[in-house]
């Protein structure tokens, strides 16, 4: 068993021994690309979305040094027509680039060292191959093919690790991109490789040069194509896990749902879902220090409109983003749109391809986003978060004057975001003012209740002992009018399905005085 070739199937065996959600539908998809123009695939997702598990699965399936039939018994791939044709039929070269960035961090010759390690492993399997002094990794692979007729499947996990972690050194990045071009875009590439499968965080095409590896088919967070559900958990998969383990599906949705990947509108972070099941507790399991530091750096960039967009998304709004100009290089960030696109690839924002909008997907990400914001120089936003905590406390306490004053301040703080001239713009300011409430409430805009729609409804999260809030907004009327409308349209009857303890909140903005007024009534369960 080698380190980089003939690794066998033990890694995948360890996976299926535990809680395994069947993602083997990836196998027939890759089988269909073998020995075609589409043989080179690059699948990019944010951290903890199952990239490494998929790589280990493919390694176990294709590796001819082992027998993996029993590992796939009863799984989806076993029923595919192509399953038998390619099962354990190739020499597989499997590399996790983070192994090298960890071992050789700061070493200028990291790319050469990586080539030498892999080449030595290959020559142990093929000792009869005669190597010339100036042969590189691709030369050796081609000599193996010429001498034996054997061909390879290459799997590179975290392909962009070198570029992400050592991207400031142009010599290293150039050497690495040149190696990838030698391997996958040279005259002998199609002879040597039956297929190649790369995973990473960032797409590959426009790294350093436009044409570096444009023969790869890319499946990203933004354009996943038919790979939309092959990584990450679908809604139905999480429902099955919750039923099996007695977990709360509503909590799973609140914490880990929200990613829209291509046509798949409910994608969950698999790492966090499994952690929540194993720990029997819901919380933030997903983020890593490096991603957190990146977010803090990007959101501090002084691009016009960026702070306003971040505030709106933290308040539950969606914002337009143009992802087409991003150069797929985390060092080349030239605009607000580039920042938002990076955050989509990192998983801190979800992306709706149809609407070309991004948004904060769930409570787990929102918590970490707020933490990142609090560590920035955005003192006004940090103050706004503190004010939001106080606003929620004042609302629950029934302190109408304090609520009105707090909304006056929120209005003044966020007039740059929107034109404040109707109830819809007032609702946007209110969702921003109640940012902190998202920690304890699920907030709905234009919520269908009784005989109409409530402007804002805040339902307490599971295990939160606080009342639900029904908030009605008026423009140039009175707060009492807003309360009357709540009662007339029978809003509480619908909300009572969630909790019997309700607060009715009426808020009015007077255009002449430029001040808000507030009325709060408690509606107790009979």
VOLUMVO-407950 format. One record per residue (C-alpha): residue in three letters; x, y, z. Coordinates in steps of 0.001 Angstrom, whole numbers, plus 500000, padded with zeros to 6 digits. Layout:
# residues N
PT  aa     xx     yy     zz
PT ALA      X      Y      Z
...
This chain:
# residues 526
PT  aa     xx     yy     zz
PT UNK 500000 500000 500000
PT UNK 501465 503320 498907
PT UNK 501214 506809 500276
PT UNK 499941 508399 497072
PT UNK 499290 505446 494766
PT UNK 497539 502173 495578
PT UNK 496191 503631 498817
PT UNK 493436 501031 498935
PT UNK 489975 501444 500402
PT UNK 490557 501672 504156
PT UNK 489682 505364 504302
PT UNK 486264 504765 502726
PT UNK 485771 501620 504802
PT UNK 486121 503744 507936
PT UNK 483504 506129 506570
PT UNK 480825 503532 505804
PT UNK 481321 501886 509192
PT UNK 479798 504970 510800
PT UNK 476805 507128 509905
PT UNK 477048 507211 506112
PT UNK 474615 509112 503932
PT UNK 474752 507503 500496
PT UNK 476458 509944 498121
PT UNK 477668 507280 495689
PT UNK 475539 508780 492889
PT UNK 478734 510707 492134
PT UNK 480356 507519 490813
PT UNK 478215 506955 487687
PT UNK 478527 510668 486939
PT UNK 482336 510434 486908
PT UNK 482203 507101 485059
PT UNK 480363 508846 482236
PT UNK 483308 511220 481791
PT UNK 486035 508557 481540
PT UNK 487970 508773 478270
PT UNK 485837 511658 477041
PT UNK 486510 515361 476555
PT UNK 484916 515839 479978
PT UNK 487322 513558 481831
PT UNK 488768 516413 483926
PT UNK 486419 517484 486743
PT UNK 486872 520121 489435
PT UNK 484250 520193 492195
PT UNK 484497 523144 494577
PT UNK 482542 523625 497782
PT UNK 483034 525434 501062
PT UNK 484702 523692 503986
PT UNK 483072 520706 505675
PT UNK 480761 519977 502748
PT UNK 481925 516413 502109
PT UNK 484680 517007 499536
PT UNK 487236 514733 501205
PT UNK 484696 511950 501797
PT UNK 483825 511992 498102
PT UNK 487506 511827 497162
PT UNK 488043 508816 499442
PT UNK 484976 507111 497984
PT UNK 486244 507544 494413
PT UNK 489672 506291 495430
PT UNK 488151 503121 496904
PT UNK 485999 502565 493824
PT UNK 488654 502939 491118
PT UNK 491749 501587 492927
PT UNK 492804 498286 491332
PT UNK 495065 497359 494250
PT UNK 492034 496361 496353
PT UNK 488584 494825 496114
PT UNK 485816 497233 497110
PT UNK 482703 495437 495965
PT UNK 481362 494737 499460
PT UNK 481797 498395 500515
PT UNK 479256 499451 497884
PT UNK 476803 496663 498595
PT UNK 473297 498136 498693
PT UNK 474441 501663 497828
PT UNK 473143 503664 494855
PT UNK 476239 503245 492693
PT UNK 475909 499466 492709
PT UNK 472741 499727 490604
PT UNK 474295 501942 487927
PT UNK 474968 500231 484546
PT UNK 478578 501450 484615
PT UNK 479353 500126 488102
PT UNK 481005 496855 487102
PT UNK 482847 498341 484119
PT UNK 485138 500554 486196
PT UNK 485131 498964 489655
PT UNK 488779 498601 490824
PT UNK 490135 498971 487286
PT UNK 492740 501748 487556
PT UNK 495865 502793 489328
PT UNK 494703 505725 491437
PT UNK 496993 508575 492429
PT UNK 495391 510317 495403
PT UNK 496878 513493 496873
PT UNK 495671 515773 499637
PT UNK 497492 519053 499011
PT UNK 497109 520149 502624
PT UNK 499570 517392 503550
PT UNK 502237 519341 501681
PT UNK 501218 522837 502744
PT UNK 501366 521648 506355
PT UNK 504716 519871 506028
PT UNK 506479 522375 503784
PT UNK 504906 525666 504781
PT UNK 507281 528453 503815
PT UNK 509503 526209 501653
PT UNK 510121 527766 498231
PT UNK 510599 524351 496575
PT UNK 507338 522862 497840
PT UNK 506126 522000 494328
PT UNK 509336 520147 493482
PT UNK 509237 518261 496773
PT UNK 505639 517257 496169
PT UNK 506526 515939 492699
PT UNK 509457 513955 494073
PT UNK 507342 512305 496794
PT UNK 504656 511220 494342
PT UNK 507207 510113 491731
PT UNK 509086 507968 494258
PT UNK 505825 506261 495222
PT UNK 504992 505517 491587
PT UNK 508428 504102 490870
PT UNK 508072 501682 493769
PT UNK 505028 500256 492002
PT UNK 506754 500313 488597
PT UNK 510447 499673 489401
PT UNK 511217 498584 485849
PT UNK 510652 502070 484449
PT UNK 513847 503770 483334
PT UNK 513922 507397 484410
PT UNK 516087 510114 482893
PT UNK 517796 512735 484988
PT UNK 515544 515646 484026
PT UNK 512256 513726 484089
PT UNK 509439 515342 486023
PT UNK 506280 513676 487355
PT UNK 504482 513819 484019
PT UNK 507446 512293 482191
PT UNK 507425 509360 484607
PT UNK 503694 508815 484250
PT UNK 503977 508862 480470
PT UNK 506844 506372 480552
PT UNK 504677 504057 482667
PT UNK 501904 504325 480099
PT UNK 504255 503651 477173
PT UNK 505906 500682 478872
PT UNK 502900 498989 480460
PT UNK 499775 500466 478887
PT UNK 498528 501239 482387
PT UNK 496523 504438 482804
PT UNK 495626 506463 485848
PT UNK 492817 508153 487673
PT UNK 494186 511140 489582
PT UNK 492344 512565 492601
PT UNK 493589 515801 494152
PT UNK 491813 516933 497306
PT UNK 492104 520648 498214
PT UNK 493785 521361 494890
PT UNK 493961 525100 495664
PT UNK 495577 524804 499113
PT UNK 499011 525869 497830
PT UNK 497532 528858 496038
PT UNK 495382 529886 498995
PT UNK 498074 529503 501634
PT UNK 501187 530488 499669
PT UNK 499636 532727 497060
PT UNK 501818 535722 497921
PT UNK 504877 533925 496494
PT UNK 504609 534217 492721
PT UNK 507381 531692 492098
PT UNK 505499 528996 494036
PT UNK 502149 529727 492409
PT UNK 503666 529792 488926
PT UNK 505482 526494 489520
PT UNK 502282 524876 490787
PT UNK 500085 526071 487930
PT UNK 502776 524958 485463
PT UNK 502741 521487 487045
PT UNK 498969 521237 486740
PT UNK 499165 522266 483100
PT UNK 501878 519665 482487
PT UNK 499722 516989 484050
PT UNK 496322 517783 482597
PT UNK 496830 519937 479527
PT UNK 499889 518441 477899
PT UNK 500157 516428 474707
PT UNK 500192 513139 476643
PT UNK 497557 513953 479263
PT UNK 494691 512074 477620
PT UNK 496892 509011 477175
PT UNK 498013 508960 480794
PT UNK 494729 509840 482527
PT UNK 491403 508099 482122
PT UNK 489982 510756 484444
PT UNK 491007 513377 486976
PT UNK 488941 514659 489889
PT UNK 489960 517789 491814
PT UNK 488285 519313 494844
PT UNK 488834 522696 496420
PT UNK 487216 525871 497632
PT UNK 487834 528066 494603
PT UNK 487141 527298 490931
PT UNK 490148 526631 488794
PT UNK 489806 528307 485423
PT UNK 491041 531805 485970
PT UNK 493790 531212 488480
PT UNK 496770 533310 487388
PT UNK 496006 533003 483668
PT UNK 492700 532772 481860
PT UNK 493640 529580 480021
PT UNK 495559 527805 482780
PT UNK 493241 524790 482957
PT UNK 490220 525638 480865
PT UNK 489769 522001 479838
PT UNK 488323 521227 483283
PT UNK 484581 520937 483807
PT UNK 483844 522988 486904
PT UNK 481064 522432 489431
PT UNK 481087 525209 492012
PT UNK 478913 526704 494757
PT UNK 477720 529190 492144
PT UNK 477312 526854 489150
PT UNK 477157 523256 490377
PT UNK 475362 521793 487366
PT UNK 474430 518143 487858
PT UNK 476763 517962 490877
PT UNK 474354 520040 492993
PT UNK 473367 517237 495388
PT UNK 476453 514996 495235
PT UNK 478104 516961 498065
PT UNK 476219 518286 501074
PT UNK 473015 516841 502533
PT UNK 469638 517270 500867
PT UNK 466457 518026 502779
PT UNK 465194 514438 502457
PT UNK 468531 513024 503668
PT UNK 468412 515178 506799
PT UNK 464769 514234 507430
PT UNK 465797 510556 507367
PT UNK 468676 511191 509769
PT UNK 466406 513070 512173
PT UNK 463826 510261 512167
PT UNK 466521 507652 512758
PT UNK 468111 509486 515683
PT UNK 465112 511300 517133
PT UNK 466589 514694 516280
PT UNK 464565 517862 515837
PT UNK 464165 518628 512127
PT UNK 463008 522183 512798
PT UNK 466223 522886 514700
PT UNK 468298 521293 511926
PT UNK 466650 523575 509372
PT UNK 467151 526653 511506
PT UNK 470817 525973 512161
PT UNK 472166 524262 509043
PT UNK 469743 524611 506097
PT UNK 469605 527531 503676
PT UNK 472195 526822 500997
PT UNK 470741 526913 497509
PT UNK 473179 525068 495265
PT UNK 471978 525168 491677
PT UNK 468472 523758 491520
PT UNK 468773 522224 494996
PT UNK 467047 524770 497222
PT UNK 467568 523103 500625
PT UNK 471167 521985 501109
PT UNK 472620 521381 504571
PT UNK 476163 521462 505860
PT UNK 476799 517717 506431
PT UNK 479583 518118 508981
PT UNK 477403 520237 511248
PT UNK 474351 517988 510887
PT UNK 476311 514893 511939
PT UNK 477971 516813 514770
PT UNK 474588 517981 516062
PT UNK 473296 514405 516014
PT UNK 476349 512988 517767
PT UNK 476542 515789 520350
PT UNK 472757 515912 520814
PT UNK 473093 519675 520764
PT UNK 472649 522364 518103
PT UNK 475306 524997 517655
PT UNK 478101 526252 515434
PT UNK 480415 523388 514434
PT UNK 481347 524366 510909
PT UNK 483703 527305 510842
PT UNK 487470 527190 510972
PT UNK 489987 529768 512119
PT UNK 491378 530384 508640
PT UNK 487950 530974 507098
PT UNK 486964 533221 510015
PT UNK 490095 535352 509567
PT UNK 489403 535617 505840
PT UNK 485857 536830 506431
PT UNK 487037 539480 508852
PT UNK 489611 540686 506326
PT UNK 487180 540817 503409
PT UNK 484313 542566 505158
PT UNK 486672 545298 506369
PT UNK 487526 546208 502770
PT UNK 486312 549721 502119
PT UNK 484248 549122 498993
PT UNK 481241 551381 498513
PT UNK 478008 549721 499583
PT UNK 479668 546661 501154
PT UNK 478845 547510 504757
PT UNK 475251 548327 503890
PT UNK 474876 544990 502087
PT UNK 476377 543069 505009
PT UNK 473983 544804 507419
PT UNK 470984 544015 505223
PT UNK 471937 540338 504917
PT UNK 472486 539989 508652
PT UNK 468979 541345 509026
PT UNK 467636 538638 506734
PT UNK 467550 540565 503464
PT UNK 468998 539436 500130
PT UNK 471283 541558 497946
PT UNK 472228 541499 494290
PT UNK 475688 540222 493384
PT UNK 477558 540014 490087
PT UNK 479775 536935 490363
PT UNK 481068 536990 486780
PT UNK 484063 539317 487233
PT UNK 485735 537507 490120
PT UNK 489142 536151 489081
PT UNK 488926 533049 491307
PT UNK 491873 534336 493290
PT UNK 491391 535281 496935
PT UNK 494225 537804 496607
PT UNK 492623 539668 493702
PT UNK 489564 541308 495242
PT UNK 488706 544541 493468
PT UNK 485096 545328 494282
PT UNK 482133 544712 496561
PT UNK 480947 542024 494142
PT UNK 484296 540227 494436
PT UNK 484015 540222 498249
PT UNK 480494 538811 498132
PT UNK 481573 536159 495604
PT UNK 484488 535054 497797
PT UNK 482105 534776 500757
PT UNK 479812 532566 498653
PT UNK 482691 530213 497858
PT UNK 483718 530174 501533
PT UNK 480151 529265 502528
PT UNK 479442 532406 504542
PT UNK 476828 533412 501996
PT UNK 474386 531347 499968
PT UNK 473637 532153 496329
PT UNK 470408 532141 494366
PT UNK 471497 531712 490744
PT UNK 468042 532509 489336
PT UNK 467746 535839 491171
PT UNK 471513 536553 491238
PT UNK 471209 537310 494945
PT UNK 473230 536287 497991
PT UNK 472158 535972 501606
PT UNK 473163 534561 505003
PT UNK 471905 530958 504855
PT UNK 471252 529953 508465
PT UNK 471735 530569 512180
PT UNK 475115 528829 512343
PT UNK 476613 531100 509700
PT UNK 474832 534198 511037
PT UNK 476425 533666 514467
PT UNK 479910 533408 513022
PT UNK 479262 536352 510721
PT UNK 478251 538480 513696
PT UNK 481350 537335 515572
PT UNK 483519 538357 512616
PT UNK 481821 541747 512403
PT UNK 482347 542362 516116
PT UNK 486088 541808 515631
PT UNK 486330 544416 512863
PT UNK 486657 548176 512978
PT UNK 482958 548578 512202
PT UNK 482260 550311 515501
PT UNK 478922 551706 514319
PT UNK 477657 548245 513422
PT UNK 478978 546753 516647
PT UNK 477115 549516 518499
PT UNK 474011 548700 516446
PT UNK 474186 545049 517530
PT UNK 474346 546126 521170
PT UNK 471442 548508 520581
PT UNK 469519 545628 518991
PT UNK 469871 543566 522166
PT UNK 468502 546471 524168
PT UNK 465647 546945 521676
PT UNK 464516 543348 522044
PT UNK 464633 543596 525836
PT UNK 462621 546822 525733
PT UNK 460036 545264 523427
PT UNK 459511 542231 525636
PT UNK 459336 544487 528694
PT UNK 456603 546552 527004
PT UNK 458634 549775 527193
PT UNK 456958 551628 524317
PT UNK 458953 554854 524589
PT UNK 462290 552998 524630
PT UNK 461270 551008 521557
PT UNK 460234 554166 519682
PT UNK 463515 555893 520558
PT UNK 465563 552863 519492
PT UNK 463825 552719 516115
PT UNK 464426 556467 515662
PT UNK 468140 555791 516084
PT UNK 468057 552770 513739
PT UNK 466302 554906 511126
PT UNK 468984 557588 511357
PT UNK 471777 554996 511197
PT UNK 470509 553216 508112
PT UNK 469052 555929 505885
PT UNK 471915 555256 503466
PT UNK 470483 551808 502775
PT UNK 467089 552788 501447
PT UNK 464632 555552 500712
PT UNK 462466 555817 503819
PT UNK 459065 556564 502351
PT UNK 456705 553610 502852
PT UNK 455867 550675 505110
PT UNK 458179 548335 503170
PT UNK 461212 550536 503814
PT UNK 460131 550820 507456
PT UNK 460018 546996 507602
PT UNK 463578 546829 506281
PT UNK 464795 549196 508990
PT UNK 462943 547124 511589
PT UNK 464585 543872 510475
PT UNK 467956 545593 510783
PT UNK 467055 547051 514183
PT UNK 466128 543560 515396
PT UNK 469334 541893 514099
PT UNK 470128 540491 517528
PT UNK 466704 538872 517793
PT UNK 467750 536348 515136
PT UNK 469749 534581 517819
PT UNK 466517 533694 519619
PT UNK 463774 534112 517002
PT UNK 462901 533017 513501
PT UNK 461834 536214 511749
PT UNK 459312 536298 508906
PT UNK 458520 539231 506629
PT UNK 454996 539487 505157
PT UNK 453802 536463 507136
PT UNK 450423 534983 506129
PT UNK 448156 535037 509211
PT UNK 444413 534960 509608
PT UNK 442847 537340 507090
PT UNK 445987 539087 505896
PT UNK 449734 539465 506192
PT UNK 451678 540616 509222
PT UNK 454602 542899 508382
PT UNK 456962 541125 510797
PT UNK 456429 537984 512833
PT UNK 459067 536734 515254
PT UNK 458647 533133 516412
PT UNK 460841 532060 519338
PT UNK 463274 529286 518533
PT UNK 462851 525931 520204
PT UNK 463693 526055 523929
PT UNK 463585 529876 523984
PT UNK 461207 530998 526758
PT UNK 460095 534287 525240
PT UNK 456838 535485 523667
PT UNK 456206 535548 519941
PT UNK 455976 539033 518421
PT UNK 453503 540213 515797
PT UNK 454637 543604 514491
PT UNK 452444 545782 512290
PT UNK 453897 548893 510667
PT UNK 452161 552091 509640
PT UNK 453324 555167 507738
PT UNK 451657 558484 508670
PT UNK 448931 556846 510756
PT UNK 449133 555849 514450
PT UNK 450536 552958 516446
PT UNK 446999 552302 517742
PT UNK 445842 551863 514135
PT UNK 448505 549212 513692
PT UNK 447336 547329 516808
PT UNK 443718 547514 515632
PT UNK 444702 546020 512274
PT UNK 446415 543090 514003
PT UNK 443249 542341 515947
PT UNK 440889 542919 513027
PT UNK 442741 540499 510766
PT UNK 442979 537859 513500
PT UNK 446752 537577 513343
PT UNK 447178 536076 516842
PT UNK 444946 533084 516073
PT UNK 447393 531878 513452
PT UNK 450525 532685 515457
PT UNK 449115 530795 518462
PT UNK 449926 527569 516620
PT UNK 453503 528279 517682
PT UNK 453017 529758 521126
PT UNK 450163 531089 523232
PT UNK 452183 533969 524664
PT UNK 452130 536853 522168
PT UNK 453130 540469 522054
PT UNK 451257 542713 519625
PT UNK 453483 545576 518545
PT UNK 452239 548538 516503
PT UNK 454804 550976 515110
PT UNK 454068 554167 513154
PT UNK 456355 556660 511461
PT UNK 455222 560276 511236
PT UNK 456719 561890 508166
PT UNK 456214 565425 509516
PT UNK 457856 564951 512905
PT UNK 460244 562265 511563
PT UNK 459636 560223 514685
PT UNK 458255 556785 515473
PT UNK 455589 555881 517973
PT UNK 454962 552451 519500
PT UNK 452103 550571 521109
PT UNK 452595 547159 522763
PT UNK 449892 544818 524054
PT UNK 450325 541399 525576
PT UNK 448017 538648 524355
PT UNK 448114 535813 526897
PT UNK 446928 532271 526250
PT UNK 443487 531679 527668
